[in-house]
Amino acid sequence: MVLDPFIGSGIVAVVAEAHRRDWVGIELNPEYIELADTRIADRRQRSDRVEEPPPPGPTA
């Protein structure tokens, strides 16, 4: 779970979703809420999720 108490443009929520994390964002400014809503909706239309990294290999 990711908490962003000042979500602003929504980039933290976008990255959280890319990493398959739940998130909660708080914002008081209506202009930023609209910007964040747009950015998050755009992100949800794409399916470019971050893949899980491969397990670490042997080290020398």
Backbone as CSV, one residue per row, in Angstrom:
resi,resn,N_x,N_y,N_z,CA_x,CA_y,CA_z,C_x,C_y,C_z
1,MET,0.849,-1.171,0.000,0.000,0.000,0.000,0.896,1.235,0.000
2,VAL,0.602,2.160,-0.897,1.351,3.411,-1.002,0.422,4.555,-0.604
3,LEU,0.869,5.410,0.280,0.112,6.590,0.686,0.828,7.824,0.167
4,ASP,0.107,8.641,-0.594,0.642,9.917,-1.066,-0.270,11.018,-0.524
5,PRO,0.116,11.667,0.582,-0.761,12.650,1.205,-0.882,13.962,0.429
6,PHE,-0.044,14.148,-0.576,-0.090,15.337,-1.429,0.070,14.863,-2.865
7,ILE,-0.978,14.263,-3.441,-0.851,13.524,-4.701,-0.474,14.403,-5.896
8,GLY,-0.800,15.678,-5.846,-0.394,16.571,-6.926,-0.817,16.056,-8.289
9,SER,0.145,15.843,-9.186,-0.164,15.414,-10.555,-0.418,13.920,-10.679
10,GLY,-0.223,13.155,-9.619,-0.563,11.736,-9.632,0.538,10.780,-10.030
11,ILE,1.762,11.258,-10.150,2.842,10.389,-10.631,3.112,9.230,-9.671
12,VAL,2.978,9.453,-8.375,3.206,8.361,-7.417,2.169,7.262,-7.621
13,ALA,0.926,7.633,-7.867,-0.126,6.642,-8.127,0.152,5.876,-9.412
14,VAL,0.622,6.570,-10.438,0.943,5.927,-11.715,2.047,4.893,-11.517
15,VAL,3.089,5.261,-10.804,4.198,4.328,-10.559,3.736,3.181,-9.668
16,ALA,2.919,3.466,-8.668,2.401,2.405,-7.796,1.621,1.380,-8.612
17,GLU,0.764,1.841,-9.513,-0.004,0.908,-10.344,0.902,0.121,-11.281
18,ALA,1.935,0.760,-11.797,2.869,0.053,-12.677,3.550,-1.092,-11.939
19,HIS,3.719,-0.926,-10.634,4.362,-1.957,-9.807,3.345,-2.816,-9.072
20,ARG,2.092,-2.731,-9.523,0.991,-3.541,-8.972,0.794,-3.323,-7.473
21,ARG,0.858,-2.076,-7.067,0.649,-1.724,-5.661,-0.661,-0.954,-5.531
22,ASP,-1.378,-1.180,-4.443,-2.537,-0.361,-4.125,-2.028,0.984,-3.627
23,TRP,-2.839,2.011,-3.784,-2.408,3.335,-3.357,-3.597,4.158,-2.885
24,VAL,-3.297,5.157,-2.077,-4.275,6.141,-1.628,-3.620,7.503,-1.802
25,GLY,-4.342,8.417,-2.445,-3.821,9.762,-2.648,-4.763,10.797,-2.070
26,ILE,-4.199,11.840,-1.507,-4.980,12.925,-0.917,-4.534,14.233,-1.570
27,GLU,-5.507,15.037,-1.982,-5.196,16.333,-2.593,-6.353,17.289,-2.329
28,LEU,-6.058,18.525,-1.987,-7.082,19.532,-1.724,-7.376,20.401,-2.949
29,ASN,-6.391,20.614,-3.797,-6.530,21.508,-4.941,-7.295,20.818,-6.072
30,PRO,-8.475,21.326,-6.444,-9.286,20.681,-7.491,-8.575,20.582,-8.843
31,GLU,-7.710,21.555,-9.154,-6.984,21.503,-10.427,-6.022,20.318,-10.452
32,TYR,-5.352,20.071,-9.342,-4.448,18.926,-9.274,-5.214,17.610,-9.267
33,ILE,-6.389,17.598,-8.643,-7.208,16.381,-8.652,-7.572,16.016,-10.083
34,GLU,-7.973,17.005,-10.870,-8.317,16.756,-12.272,-7.099,16.267,-13.055
35,LEU,-5.946,16.887,-12.829,-4.720,16.467,-13.505,-4.356,15.033,-13.131
36,ALA,-4.422,14.721,-11.844,-4.102,13.366,-11.388,-5.088,12.353,-11.960
37,ASP,-6.375,12.677,-11.957,-7.381,11.770,-12.526,-7.071,11.459,-13.987
38,THR,-6.709,12.490,-14.748,-6.389,12.303,-16.166,-5.157,11.426,-16.332
39,ARG,-4.113,11.712,-15.576,-2.868,10.948,-15.690,-3.089,9.483,-15.303
40,ILE,-3.836,9.239,-14.249,-4.097,7.871,-13.793,-4.966,7.130,-14.805
41,ALA,-5.966,7.798,-15.364,-6.817,7.170,-16.382,-6.004,6.813,-17.622
42,ASP,-5.104,7.703,-18.035,-4.235,7.408,-19.183,-3.380,6.183,-18.898
43,ARG,-2.865,6.098,-17.696,-2.021,4.957,-17.305,-2.814,3.652,-17.349
44,ARG,-4.045,3.708,-16.920,-4.873,2.497,-16.880,-5.240,2.012,-18.271
45,GLN,-5.216,2.897,-19.255,-5.516,2.492,-20.629,-4.353,1.742,-21.253
46,ARG,-3.165,1.943,-20.726,-1.984,1.228,-21.224,-1.760,-0.013,-20.367
47,SER,-1.056,-0.954,-20.912,-0.818,-2.194,-20.154,0.670,-2.441,-19.963
48,ASP,1.443,-1.383,-19.789,2.894,-1.533,-19.656,3.301,-1.661,-18.195
49,ARG,2.887,-2.725,-17.593,3.257,-2.969,-16.199,4.727,-3.377,-16.122
50,VAL,5.317,-3.065,-15.021,6.702,-3.444,-14.788,6.748,-4.937,-14.518
51,GLU,7.631,-5.621,-15.211,7.769,-7.062,-14.982,8.607,-7.297,-13.737
52,GLU,8.338,-8.412,-13.091,9.131,-8.771,-11.922,10.569,-9.035,-12.374
53,PRO,11.545,-8.547,-11.635,12.937,-8.789,-12.030,13.289,-10.263,-11.855
54,PRO,14.224,-10.749,-12.656,14.638,-12.144,-12.494,15.354,-12.318,-11.160
55,PRO,15.362,-13.536,-10.642,16.078,-13.759,-9.381,17.567,-13.501,-9.582
56,PRO,18.249,-13.077,-8.539,19.682,-12.800,-8.681,20.450,-14.067,-9.021
57,GLY,21.420,-13.905,-9.880,22.256,-15.036,-10.277,23.451,-15.169,-9.351
58,PRO,24.255,-16.168,-9.603,25.453,-16.355,-8.765,26.427,-15.195,-8.966
59,THR,27.137,-14.862,-7.917,28.138,-13.800,-8.006,29.520,-14.403,-7.920
60,ALA,30.474,-13.702,-8.494,31.853,-14.212,-8.510,32.593,-13.829,-7.273
